[in-house]
């Protein structure tokens, strides 16, 4: 579902006249809703009964209460923090509005931790965080989800905004990579049972960082096949990260905490994806603004290169039979289109480089993990 939304984002930006910072809330809102609902599933299961059809008649359902305080404080913390980070560029970090949002986020985070530690039936059990090894695995999970969702969001925009592919064509280019990831992730999951998973994660992180660096070579003249192969390589490297992280993280917990750990891992993955999409939208818009300004400044300097390019454009338009009196306007319009395309490409290249660096963070926590199950 997220892939379909990602592909539709550029079209929504055009229809709604929204920039990247604004449109990322379409995905972020979905991720927040998913994150909030996830911890309530066990409560809903006890209330409604994920085996009512198979239980003997007359069997009573569990009457577990809902940790409403935990739910409200967690939701308020996530929304307030994302609002502050996404709007700081407009208002400034020292503005009253942003400082108030950060204060609300901090207060609700502390309230959430207090509620979960004191509640008899907490929304999220925090006792697994007393295990230092699980904390390291949780950090790796968060970073992996953060970079994965951020990159998926960036790639969908890059294919259409910078490279000029249509939505359908962009989906076709991304489809083989999705299929490859689904197949290889099964294999690496089994491989992690035989080879120490942390070394697979390190290998996957290093190789994915290299693949993301290779995306710097992609430009509007790159072929669809070249882009598709890079996407496939990214899927192959990602498979060496995601499945082994699950194996390594769960192996840090004793058997009686495995269920709690799985739930916490799912929540952290969802939070990582939520913040990853928001981060990608905010930083990408900032880089677009910077590169558009810098290229605009250079254009107004009427440098020798721009003069040559202008003359070349004028010759092409003349050979195409355009009216001479309209040539200055058409040359200017062509320059503006070039500026936007060039600024867009450079901004995405910055994001690929930054994401490559963040991918390496995934491997850092797992270096201290010991792959063994406690009993």
PASE-109304 format. One record per residue: residue in one letter; y, x, z of N, C-alpha, C in turn. Coordinates in steps of 0.02 Angstrom, whole numbers, plus 32768, in hexadecimal, padded with zeros to 4 digits. Example, Ala and Ser with C-alpha at 12.3 -4.5 7.8 and 13.67 -1.06 7.14 Angstrom:
BEGIN
a7EE4829481867F1F826781867F5B82948186
s7F90828281627FCB82AC816580028285818A
This chain:
BEGIN
x7FC380298000800080008000803F802B8000
x80408061802A8079808C802D808780AD7FEA
x805180BF7FC5805B80DD7F84807E80AE7F54
x806C806E7F56808C803D7F2A80D680357F3B
x80E680357F7D812C802F7F928153806D7F7D
x813480A87F86815680E67F72816A80E57F29
x813C80CF7EFD814980CD7EB68182809D7EA6
x818780667ECC81BA80337EBE81FF80467EDA
x820380797F048242808A7F25827B80987EF5
x827280C27EC082AA80CF7E9382C5808F7E72
x829880627E5F82AE80237E4282D57FF97E74
x82BE7FF97EB382E37FD47EE783287FF37EF3
x832C80367EEE836D80587EF7839E80417EC2
x8386803A7E8383B280247E4D83C67FDB7E56
x83967FB17E6783A47F697E6D83D27F5A7EA8
x83C77F7E7EE083EE7F727F1C842B7F9F7F22
x84337FCD7EF2846A7FFD7EF3846C80237F35
x8433803C7F49842C805F7F89841F80A97F7C
x843780D37FAB8427811A7FA583E681297FCA
x83D281687FCB8391817B7FE8838F816B8032
x83C68179805683C8816C809E83BD812380AD
x83DA80F8808583D480B08091838F8096807D
x837680AD804383368091802A82FB80A98054
x830180E2807782C980F9809F82B880C980D6
x82E9809D80E982DB806C811D82A980378106
x82A1802E80C5826D7FFF80AD8228801780C4
x821C805880BD81DD807580D381DB8080811F
x82148096813B821680A48182820B806481AB
x8228802D8195821F7FEE81BA81D57FD981BA
x81B47FE38180816C7FD4817C8145800081AC
x8156804181AF8133806F81DA814080608224
x817D804C8235818C803A827A81627FFD828F
x815F7FCB826381387F90827280EE7FA2827D
x80D47FCE8252808E7FE382588083800A8299
x80B3803482AB80AD805C82E780AE80308325
x80DA7FFE832580E07FD2835F80A27FA78368
x80877F8F8330804D7F628333800D7F878346
x80087FC683337FCA7FEC833D7FB17FEC8385
x7FDC7FFB83B87FC27FFC83FD7FB07FB78418
x7FC67F8183F77FB67F3E84107F747F2383F6
x7F537F4A83CA7F157F3083AC7EDE7F2583DF
x7EDA7F5384107EA67F4A84437EB47F0D846D
x7EF57EFF847B7F067EC384A17EF67E848478
x7F067E8584387EF67E4C840E7EAB7E418408
x7E867E7984067E3E7E7384037E227E528441
x7E3E7E64847B7E277E4584B97E3C7DFD84BE
x7E767DEC84A27E8F7DA784A67E6C7D798475
x7E647D9084377E487D6584037DFC7D6B83FE
x7DE17DAA84127D9A7DB2840B7D877DC383C4
x7D947E55836C7D867E7F83317D3F7E7D832C
x7CFF7E1B83797CB67E0983767CAB7DC1838C
x7CDA7D9083897CD47D4A839F7C9B7D26837C
x7C8E7D39833E7C5A7D1783177C157D2B8330
x7C0C7D6983467BCA7D8283577BB97D7B83A1
x7BEC7D6F83CC7BDE7D6984147BB97D278422
x7B8C7D2784547B697CE884667B9C7CB4847C
x7B8C7C7484707BBA7C3E84817BC57C3C84CC
x7C027C3384DF7C137C3085267C287C738541
x7C217CA7851A7C357CEA85307C817CEC8537
x7C9B7D02856F7CE47D02857B7D047D3E855B
x7D427D3585457D687D6B85287D8C7D92855F
x7D9D7DD0854F7DC17DF9857F7E087DE08585
x7E227DE085C17E667DC785CE7E967DFF85DE
x7E967E3385B77EC27E6C85C37F0A7E5885B5
x7F397E6E85E27F7F7E5E85DA7FA17E8D85A9
x7FD97E77858E80007E9F855F80357EC58585
x80397F06857A806C7F30859A80AD7F268573
x80D17EF18584810D7EDF855F81447F148568
x814B7F2F85A5817E7F6285B181717FA08586
x81337FB5858281227FEE855981307FE1850F
x81207FA584F8812C7F9384B281767F9484A1
x819F7F7684CD81E77F7184C082087FB584C3
x81F77FDD84F58217801F84FC8202804E84C4
x81C3804C84AE81AE8076847781D280648436
x81D68023842981F8800B83EC8242801E83ED
x82638013842682AB8023842B82B7806D8424
x828B80968440829280DF8439828E80F483F0
x825C80DD83CC825280F18386828C80DA835B
x82A0809B836182D5807F8337831880A18346
x832880AA8386836880C98399836C81118380
x8336813783878337817C8371833E81818325
x831A81578300831F815882B783648142829F
x8381811182C083C580FC82AE83F7813482B9
x83F0815782F1841E818E8301841881C682CE
x83DB81D982BE83D08211829083E781FF8249
x83D981C2823483E981AE81EF843481A281E5
x845881918219849F8181821184CE81B6822C
x84B181EC824684DB8222826185068242822B
x84EE824381ED8514826181B68554823981A8
x855381F881B4858D81CE81A885BE81CE81E2
x85A381CD822085CE81C6825A85DC8208827F
x85B08239827585B78278829A858E827782DB
x856F82B082EB854382B38325856982A78367
x85AA82B6836785D082AE83A585F4826B83AB
x85E7823E837B860781FC837F85E881D383B7
x861081A483D085F88179840785BB815183F2
x85BA813983B485828111839C85418138839C
x8542817583818505819D837D84EF81B483C2
x851E81C983EB850E81DF843084EF81A68457
x85098169844E84ED812E847084A68121845A
x849A812584198456811B83FF8425814E841B
x843B818D841E840F81C28439840281B68483
x8435819F84A8842C819184EF83FB815784FA
x8401812484CF83D280EB84D2838B810384C4
x8384812E849183428148847F8324817084B9
x834B819C84D7833381C5850E831F819A854A
x83498169855B833A813E859482FB81168588
x82F180FD854C82B580D5853E82768101853A
x827D813F85258244816C8526822C8179856D
x825C8186859A824A819185E0822D815185FF
x824B811785ED823180D7860781EA80CA85EC
x81DE80DC85AE819B80D28590816780FD85B4
x8178813C85C08149816985E3813B814F8629
x8170813A864D8167811F8691813C80E08690
x814980B4865F81238075865B80D98083864E
x80C980B28622808380C08611805F80E3864A
x8083810A86728063812D86AA8058810086E6
x807F80CA86EC807B809F87278059805C871A
x8051804A86DA8033800986C97FE7800B86D1
x7FCA7FD586ED7F827FD186F47F5F7FCD86B1
x7F7E7FAB86817F627FA5863E7F967FBC860B
x7FA07FFE86047FD5801885D97FC9800A858F
x7FFF8005856A7FFA7FFD85227FDB803A8502
x7FF08075851A7FD780B585017FC280DF853D
x7F8480F5853F7F6D811F85767F828167856A
x7FAA818185997FC581C585927F9A81F985B5
x7F6281E485D37F3A821485FA7F1B824A85CE
x7F12823C858D7EF5826F85617F2382AB8559
x7F6482A285697F9382D985627F8E830B859C
x7F6482FD85CD7F57832F86007F29836685E6
x7F0B835A85AC7EE1838B858B7F0C83B3855B
x7F1983F2856C7F43841C85437F29842684FC
x7EE7842984F57ECA843284B37ED783F58487
x7ED483BA84A57EE3837D847E7F2C837B846A
x7F58839384947FA0839584847FAC83BF8446
x7F8A83F884417F90842384067F7883FE83C7
x7F3F83DD83CD7F2583B683957F53837D8383
x7F72835D83B67FA0832683A97FDE833E8383
x7FF783798395803083968371801E83A38328
x7FE383BE831C7FCD83CA82D77FC8838882B0
x7FAE835482D07FA9831282B17FEE82F7829F
x801D82FF82CD806182E682C18081830A8286
x807C834C8285809A8373824E807A8361820B
x80378358820B8014834881CD802C830581B2
x803082D381DD8047829181C88090829281B3
x80B882B781D8810082BE81C9810A82D98182
x80EA8311817380F48331813180D3830980F9
x809B82E98107807782C380D480A0828780BD
x80B8825F80EC80DF822380DA8122823780BC
x8141826C80D68180828380BA817782998072
x814082BD8064813482D680218123829E7FF0
x80FD826D800780ED82347FDB812C820E7FC7
x815A82067FF7819981E57FEA81C3820D7FB8
x81C6824F7FC281ED827B7F9781D1827C7F50
x818F82817F4A817082877F08817B82497EDD
x8176820E7EFC818081D07ED681C781CD7EBA
x81F781E37EE1823C81E57ECA8247821B7E95
x822982557EA18231828F7E75821982807E2E
x81DE82617E2981C282527DE881EF82247DBE
x821181F67DE1823A81C67DBC828381D97DB7
x829F81F47DEC82E682047DEB82F582477DC8
x82CE827A7DD982DC82BD7DBE82BA82C87D7A
x827C82AF7D73825682BB7D35825B82837D03
x827482497D18828182137CE9824481E97CD6
x820D81EE7CFA81D381C47CEB81DF817D7D04
x81C3814D7CDF81C681087CF6819680FC7D30
x819E80C37D52817480B57D8D812A80B47D7C
x811880947D4380D280907D2F80B780D57D1F
x80DE80FD7CFA80C881407CE880C1816C7D26
x80F081667D5580EC818D7D9380AD817B7DBA
x809C813B7DBB805F81267DDD802181437DBC
x802181467D797FE881637D557FE281AE7D63
x801A81D07D69801982177D777FFE82257DBD
x800E81F97DED7FF882037E327FB181EB7E40
x7F9781C07E157F5581A37E217F1C81D67E25
x7F1682067DF67EDF82367DFB7EE0825E7E3C
x7F1B82707E537F2082957E927F07826C7ECD
x7F17822B7ECD7EFF81FE7F037EB381F97F03
x7E9681F47EC87E4D81F07EC27E2C82317ED9
x7E4982697EC57E2E82AA7ED97E3082B27F24
x7E68829D7F427E6D82A37F8C7E3882797FAF
x7E2D823C7F977DFB82117FB67DB5822F7FB4
x7DA582517F7D7D63826F7F777D5C82AF7F9F
x7D8E82DB7F9A7D89831C7FBB7D9083178007
x7DB482E580207DBC82DE80687D7982CF808A
x7D4C82AC80667D0982A080817CE282E18087
x7CE8830B80547CC5834B80547CDE837A808A
x7D20837E80927D3B83AB80C57D2D8393810B
x7D26835081137D13833681557CCE834E8169
x7C9E834E813A7C5B836981487C5E83B58150
x7C8883D5812A7C8E841D812E7CA884338172
x7CD4840A81907CF0841A81D17CBB84188208
x7C8383F681FB7C4C83F5822C7C248435822B
x7C2B845C81F57C04849A81EE7C2E84D981F5
x7C6D84D481E17C9B850D81E77CD084FA8219
x7CE7852B823F7D1B851D82717D5784FE824F
x7D6884C182657D9A849982427DDF84B88240
x7DF184DE82737E3584F882757E428529823C
x7E0E854C82267E18857A81EE7E1F855581AC
x7DFE851B81A77E0984F1816C7E5084D7816A
x7E6B84C481A67EAF84AB81AA7EE184E28197
x7ED6851E81AF7F028556819F7F0185638154
x7EC5856381377EBE856E80EF7EE2853780C7
x7ED784F880DD7EF784C080BA7F4384C280C0
x7F5D84D580FB7FA584D881047FC5850E80D9
x7FA7854980D97FC1858080B17FC085708066
x7F88855580507F81854580087FAF850C7FF4
x7FB984DA80207FE684A3800E802E84BB800C
x804184E88039808485048037809085287FF5
x805E854B7FDC8064856D7F9B806C853A7F62
x804585047F65804984D07F31808E84B07F32
x80A884A17F6D80EB84837F71812084B37F57
x811684F37F62814585257F48814385257EFB
x810885197EDF810285177E96812784DC7E77
x813484A87EA0815A846F7E8781A284837E76
x81B984BD7E8E81FC84D57E7D820184E57E33
x81C884EF7E1381C884FE7DCB81CC84BF7DA0
x81C584847DBF81C684457D9A820E84317D8C
x821C841E7D4F825F84077D3B825983CF7D09
x829083B27CF3828C83797CC4826883877C83
x825C83C77C73823883D87C3681EE83E47C41
x81D783DE7C80819083E77C8F816783AD7C75
x812A83BB7C6180FF83867C4680DF835F7C7F
x80C983227C6E80A782F87C9F806683187CB7
x8044833C7C898005835D7C9B801183947CCF
x804783BA7CC7805683F07CF7806283D37D3B
x8089839D7D3E8097837D7D7E805883607D9D
x802F83407D747FF183227D8C7FC283567DAB
x7FBE83917D8B7F9283C57DA67FAC83E07DE9
x7FED83E57DF0800983FA7E307FFA83C67E67
x7FFE83877E557FEE83517E857FA583547E99
x7F7983637E697F3283697E787F2583A47EA7
x7F4683DC7E997F3F84167EC57F5784067F0C
x7F8D83E07F117FA583CC7F547F7183A17F78
x7F5183737F537F1E83497F727EE383727F8A
x7ECF83A37F627E9883CE7F777EA883F47FB7
x7EE5840F7FBB7EF884357FF77F0184068033
x7F1A83CA80267F23839A805D7EE18386807C
x7EAD838280537E6A836F806C7E5083A2809E
x7E6583E180987E50841580C77E7784128108
x7EA883E5810C7ED083DF81497EBE839F816F
x7EC08366814D7EBD832681707E7A83198192
x7E43831E816D7E028310818B7DEF834281C2
x7DF7838481B77DE883B481ED7E1383AA822B
x7E51839382247E7C8388825E7E5D8352828B
x7E42831E826C7E2182E982937DE7830582BA
x7DBD832C82987D82834A82B97D96837882F2
x7DC683A482E57DDB83D583177DFB83B38353
x7E27838283467E4A8361837D7E1B833A83AA
x7DEE8313838C7DC082EC83B57D8E831783DB
x7D81835383C17D52838083E37D6F839D8423
x7DB08395842D7DCF83AF846B7DC6838084A6
x7DAF834484997DAA831184CE7D63830884E6
x7D5B82F985277D1882E6853F7D0582A28523
x7CC6829285257CAD825585057CCF8216851E
x7CDD8213855F7CF981D5857B7D4281CA8567
x7D6381FD854B7DA881F685357DAF81F484E8
x7D7781F484C57D7981F6847C7D9C81B9845F
x7D90817E847D7DAF814084637DFA8141846E
x7E0F815884AA7E57815D84B87E78818F8489
x7E5681C7847D7E7281F984507E7A81E18409
x7E4981BA83F17E4D819F83AD7E88817083A6
x7E93814683D97ECC811883D77F0F813E83D9
x7F12817184047F50819884087F5D81BF83C7
x7F2781D883A97F2F81FC836A7F4B81CE8334
x7F32819083317F4B816083007F948151830B
x7FA8814A834B7FEE813C835A801B81778346
x800581B48355802C81EF8343803281F882F7
x7FFC81E882D37FFF81EB828A803381BA826F
x8034817E828C8064814B827680AB81608287
x80B5817C82C280F8819482D5810D81CE82A9
x80DE81FC829A80EE8234826E8104821D8229
x80DF81EB820D80F281D081CC813681AE81CD
x81448189820481848167820B81BE8198820A
x81B981CC823381EF81FD823681F0822981F7
x81B7823381D881B5825B819B81DB823A8162
x81D281F9815881F581D58124824081D48131
x825281C78171829981C7818382B9820B8177
x8296823F818C82AF8284818382B982938138
x82888281810F828C828F80C782C7826C80A8
x82D2822D80BA830A8208809D834D822580B1
x8354823880F183948253810A83A4829680EA
x837482C480EC8380830780D2838983078087
x836282DF8064836882DB801B83AD82C38006
x83C682908027840982778017843E82AB8025
x843682D1805B84668306806B8465833D8035
x84298350801E842483847FEA8440836B7FA7
x8435832B7F988452830E7F5B849E83127F5D
x84BB83017F96850483037F9D851E834A7F95
x84FD837A7FB4851383C07FB2851083DB7F6A
x84D883D17F4984D083EC7F0584FD83CA7ED3
x850883887EDB853683657EAE857C83817EB5
x8591838D7EF385D483A97EFF85DB83EF7EE2
x85A984197EEF85AD845E7ED785AD84627E8B
x8583843B7E6B8581843B7E2285C1841D7E04
x85DC83EB7E26861B83CD7E10865483FF7E14
x865584267E498688845A7E508682848E7E18
x864684A37E08863C84D47DD3864F84B77D8F
x864284777D85865384587D45869E84587D3A
x86C4844A7D6F870D84477D67872B848C7D5E
x870584C17D6D871E85047D62871F85167D18
x86FF84ED7CEE86FC84F87CA686E4853F7C97
x86AA85507CB4868E85927CAB8677859B7C63
x866985DA7C52865585EA7C0D861685C67BFA
x85E585C17C2985A6859F7C1A85B285557C0B
x85DE85357C3285EB84EF7C26861084E47BE4
x863C85137BD3865F850E7B93862E85127B59
x85FE85407B5F85CB85467B2B85A185077B26
x858D84EC7B60856584AF7B61858B84757B43
x85CC84707B5485F4843B7B3885FA843E7AED
x8601847B7AD3860584847A8B85C484717A69
x858C84837A8A854A84737A6E854084277A6C
x855484057AA2854E83BC7AA58579839C7A6F
x85B483B77A6585E1839C7A3385C283A279ED
x85A383DB79DF858383E5799E854A83B57993
x852183AB79C784E8837C79C28500833679B4
x8535832179D8855082DD79CF856E82D57989
x858E8309797185AB8306792E857582FE78F8
x8540832678FF8508832178D084E682DD78D3
x84EA82BD790E84CB827B791584F7824478F8
x8533825778E0855E822678BF858D820278ED
x8598821B792A85C581FA7959860D82027941
x863781D17953867D81D2793F86A2820A7963
x86CB822F793E86EC826A7959871A82587993
x873C8220798E876B820E79C3874981FF7A06
x870881ED7A0386E381DE7A4086BE821A7A5E
x86C082527A39869A828C7A5086AE82A57A96
x86EE82AA7AA7870082C27AEB86E282987B22
x86E482557B1986C882287B4C867C82307B50
x865C82367B168613823C7B1685FC827F7B33
x862282B47B24861282F57B41861882F37B8D
x864D82D27BA6865682CC7BEE861E82A47C0E
x860A826D7BED85D382447C078592826B7C09
x858682947BD5854A82BE7BD3854B82F17C0B
x8586830F7C17858D833F7C4D857C831E7C90
x859582E17C9B858982BF7CDA853E82B07CE4
x851D829A7CAD84D5828D7CB384B082CE7CC3
x84C483057CA284A583457CB184B083597CF9
x84ED834E7D1284FD83607D5884D0833B7D89
x84C982FA7D7E84A082D17DAB845782E77DA8
x843E82F37D6B83F883087D6483EC834C7D83
x841B837B7D78841383BE7D94841783BD7DE0
x844783977DFC844E83917E44841083717E63
x83F5833F7E4283B9831D7E5A837E834D7E5C
x837483727E26833C83A27E23834283D77E59
x837E83F27E62838884267E96837D840B7EDC
x839283CC7EE8838783AE7F29833D83A67F39
x831783907F0882CF83897F1282AD83CD7F1B
x82C583FF7EF882AA84427F0282B5845A7F49
x82F0844A7F6582FD845B7FAB82CA84387FD9
x82BB83F97FCA828C83D47FF3824683F07FEE
x823184057FB381EF84247FAC81EA84637FD5
x821F848C7FD3821F84CA7FF9821D84BD8044
x8245848D805B8247847C80A28204845F80B9
x81E78433809181A7841580A3816F844980A4
x8172847A8077814184B18077814484D680BA
x818084E180D3818785038114816C84D8814D
x81788496814981608469817D81148463817D
x80F68467814280AD8463813D808D849C8166
x80AD84D581658092850E818A8091850181D5
x80BD84D581EE80BE84C48235807E84A1824A
x805E847F821A801F845D822A7FEA848D8242
x7FEA84C982257FB684FA82367FC3851D8278
x8002851E828F8012854582CB7FEE852C830A
x7FF084EA831B7FCD84D583587F8284E08357
x7F6284D8831C7F1984DD83197EFF85248324
x7F2B8556831D7F15859B83297EFF85A58371
x7F18857D839F7F06858383E67ED1855183FB
x7EB8852B83CB7E8484FA83DC7E3F851B83E1
x7E18850384117DD2851884167DA884DE83FF
x7D8184E783CA7D5A84B083AF7D1984A783D5
x7D1F8482840B7CE4847184327CF084308455
x7CBE840B84617CC583CA84847CB583D584CE
x7CE383BC84F87CD983C085407CAD83878557
x7C848393858A7C56835F85A37C61835485EE
